[in-house]
Amino acid sequence: MVLKIYGSSYSTCAQRVALICHEKKIPFELFIVDMKTGEHKSATYLEKQPFGQIPYIDDDGFILFESRAICRYLCAKYPDQGTSLVPKDPKALALVEQGVSIESSNFDFHVSSIVAERYFKPMRGLTTNEEFVSDRLAILKTRLAGYEAILGKQKYIAGDELTLADLFHIPYGELLPKAGSDILVNESFPNVSRWWKDITSRPTWKKVQAGLESVPSYD
C-alpha cells in the first residue's frame, strides 16, 4: 500500500515529509487538505489529527502526525533503503538528535516567525510587524554564529554525513529570501552558506519544489 500524506504542497511540514520520502525512495500519495474551507478543523479530520494541523500520514492504517516524528518513523522502517539519514552507532545517532534539537530550538522558531510576518501575513492582507522581524533576525544571527562554528569543523550539522538534522532545515529556510533575507547565503557566514547551497541543491529537494501531487516511483 502506498503511503498516504494528508496535507498540502505548500505546507512546509508536508514538504519535510515528502523530502524524506524522496531520499528514502518511499512512494507516496498526497491527499489535499483544504484549509481554506476549514477541512483541517472538521470532526472527521480531528479524529486523525486532534490539533487540526497538517500533515499526518496513513501507513496502511497506522496514523502518525508531527512531521519530524513521521520522518524518524520512515527512516526507522526503511533503514537500508535510499539515503542513510540516521546512523546506527549510538554516538553518531546522539549527534543527529543533537542536530535535530538545534534545528528545532535555534532555527525553526526564528525563521518561521520571520517568514510568517514578511511572507504569509502580506498574502492575507495583514500588516507585517517589522520590529518583531528585526528582533527575530538579530537573534537568528547569533544562532547562526553557532552554526558557523559547527560547520567550520565538519561538512554537516551532525558530522561529515548528511542526516535528518540537515534536511529538516530546508522547507522554512528556503522561504527566507521571499521574506527579504539572504542571511543563509551571505558572506557573513561562509560555512553556513556552503552548507546551505549543498543541501538545497539536492535533486530530492528539487522534486519537492516541483510539487507533491504526483505519486513518485523509484527504480
Beta strands, then each sheet from edge to edge (+ up, - down):
strand 1: 3-7
strand 2: 28-32
strand 3: 56-59
strand 4: 62-65
sheet 1: 2+ 1+ 3- 4+
end
